[in-house]
Amino acid sequence: MLPPMFLRLRVQGDKRRIRLWIPLIVLWPLIIVVVLLGTPVALLVAARSGHRARSRSVLLAGPLLLYVLASLRGLRCDVVSGEDRVFISID
């Protein structure tokens, strides 16, 4: 599963229009560094907790979060209310 690369945001109102292209690909190296630094901390927390269920949930939190972020790719949201319109696309 590929992570999202761009976020397109378009807001149209009565007199103004805003279009933004936000490159999410720039954030992925930062997220990778945070995950790599957080892995030893998660392992220590899992090793120190006495409960097996709690340690399992600590170890699975990182991969599940990355899975949720990667599944956002292809999301499209278009909201119209009278003259106003908001469009969000994650590609």
N, C-alpha and C positions, 0 to 999 in steps of 0.2 A: 504494500500500500504506500503510495507516494504522499508526502506531506503537501499541504497547500503552498503555492508559490506567490500568489497575488491576491489582494483584497481590493475589489472595486466598490466604491461608494459613490452613489449619485443621489443628491438631494435637490429637488426642484420645489420652489415655493411660488408665491405670487409674482415677485419681481426679481428673485435671485436664483441662481443655479450653481451648484457646487459639484464638481467631479474630482474624485481623488483616486489615484492608483497607488496603493501601498504595497511595496514589495516585501512580502513575508519571508522571502528566501534569505533576506539579510539577517533575520532573527534566528534562523535555524542553527548557525554556528554557535551563537550565544546559548541557545537551549541545549545543544550537545555538551558544551562546557559545563553548564549547570548540572546536567545529568551525570556527567563523569565525576564531578566533584561531590555530588550527593550520593553516589553509589556506596562509597565506604561508610558514610554516615548511616545510611539505611541498613547496611550489613551490621554495624555496631549496635544499632537500636534493636534489630531483629535478634541478635545474639544475646543481648542483655535482658530482653523481655522473657518472662517465664512462661508466657502463654503461647502455645503453638499457633493458635488462630490469629493472634495479634501480630506475631512475627511474619506469618504468611501474608497478611494484608499489607504490612509495611513493605515487604519485598515486591508485591504485585502492583503497588500504587504507581510507580514510575512507568512501567510498560503500559499499563492501562491508560494513563494520562496521555502518553504519546499516541496510543491507538485512537483515542477520542479525537485528538488534534488532527491526526491524519485522515480520519473519516469525515472531517468537515469539508474536504475537497469536493467541489461540485454543488455546494449549498447556494441556493438562490432565494432571495427574499425580496418581494416587491409589495410595498404597502402604498395604497392610494387612498387619500381622504380629501375629497373636494378638489381644490386646486393644488394641494400638496402631494408630493410623491417621494418615496424613499426606496432606493434599490440597492441591495447589497449582494455581491457575488464573490464567492471564495473559489478561486481556481488554482 
